[in-house]
């Protein structure tokens, strides 16, 4: 009885997540979508193991990994951005120096143009 409940809850969870994705209520990388898929696949995979349906169990547990991988990467990236922002906030303020003004003498005479002589390559 437990395997049937886990299987149906897992299947329903996957379908609900997919419908919400297709209708635009969830993004493909949203934590809700990825988490729902991971939990649903865990339930369905566990039910498959209890039934002895090993190919189905394997595919569901692969689905769990596929759902968790982007979620974990996103959390790592957010943590790195947060650490960078904290480090920038604690750095001492840099001092701004006055701009340097350089005077360039005006050119009144004509400037000679130098061109490079390129060898002419004949088509062979």
C-alpha positions in Angstrom: 0.0 0.0 0.0 2.8 2.4 0.8 4.5 1.9 -2.5 1.3 2.7 -4.3 0.9 5.9 -2.4 4.5 7.0 -3.0 4.2 6.1 -6.7 1.0 8.1 -7.2 2.2 11.1 -5.2 5.4 11.1 -7.1 3.6 10.9 -10.5 1.1 13.6 -9.5 3.9 15.9 -8.3 5.8 15.5 -11.5 2.7 16.3 -13.6 1.7 19.3 -11.5 5.3 20.7 -11.8 5.3 20.2 -15.5 1.8 21.8 -16.0 3.0 24.8 -14.0 6.1 25.1 -16.1 4.3 24.8 -19.4 1.7 27.4 -18.3 4.4 29.8 -17.4 3.8 29.9 -13.6 7.2 28.5 -12.9 10.6 28.9 -14.6 12.7 25.9 -15.6 15.3 26.9 -13.0 13.0 27.9 -10.3 13.6 26.3 -6.9 10.0 25.3 -6.6 10.0 23.5 -10.0 13.3 21.8 -9.4 12.4 20.9 -5.8 9.0 19.5 -6.8 10.7 17.4 -9.5 13.3 16.1 -7.1 10.8 15.2 -4.4 8.4 13.6 -6.9 11.1 11.6 -8.5 12.3 10.4 -5.1 8.9 9.2 -4.2 8.4 7.5 -7.6 11.9 6.0 -7.4 11.3 4.7 -3.9 8.0 3.1 -5.0 9.8 1.6 -8.0 12.4 0.0 -5.7 9.6 -1.4 -3.5 7.9 -2.9 -6.5 11.3 -4.2 -7.9 11.0 -2.2 -11.0 14.7 -1.4 -11.3 14.7 0.4 -14.7 12.0 2.8 -13.5 13.8 3.3 -10.2 17.1 4.1 -12.0 15.5 6.6 -14.3 13.7 8.3 -11.4 16.9 8.6 -9.3 18.7 10.0 -12.4 15.8 12.5 -12.5 16.5 13.4 -8.9 20.1 14.2 -9.7 19.1 16.2 -12.8 16.8 18.3 -10.6 19.2 18.8 -7.8 22.2 19.7 -9.9 21.1 23.1 -11.2 19.5 24.0 -7.8 22.8 23.3 -6.0 24.8 25.2 -8.6 22.4 28.2 -8.3 22.8 28.2 -4.5 26.6 28.1 -4.8 26.6 31.0 -7.3 24.3 33.1 -5.1 26.6 32.4 -2.1 29.6 33.4 -4.1 27.9 36.7 -5.1 26.9 37.3 -1.6 30.5 36.8 -0.3 31.8 39.1 -3.0 29.3 41.8 -2.1 30.2 41.5 1.6 33.9 41.7 0.8 33.4 44.8 -1.3 31.3 46.4 1.4 34.0 45.9 4.0 36.9 47.2 1.9 38.1 50.6 2.8 36.9 53.4 0.5 39.5 54.3 -2.1 40.6 57.9 -2.3 39.9 59.8 -5.5 42.8 62.0 -6.7 42.5 65.1 -8.7 42.6 64.7 -12.4 46.0 65.2 -14.1 45.9 67.9 -16.8 48.5 67.5 -19.6 49.0 70.3 -22.0 49.7 69.2 -25.6 51.4 71.7 -27.9 49.4 72.6 -30.9 50.7 71.3 -34.2 50.9 74.2 -36.7 53.0 72.7 -39.4 51.8 69.9 -41.7 52.5 66.4 -40.4 54.3 64.1 -42.9 52.4 60.9 -43.6 54.5 57.7 -43.5 53.2 54.7 -45.4 54.5 51.3 -45.4 55.5 49.8 -48.7 53.8 46.4 -49.0 55.3 43.8 -51.3 53.1 42.9 -54.2 52.5 39.1 -54.3 51.7 37.9 -57.8 49.1 35.2 -58.2 50.8 32.0 -59.1 
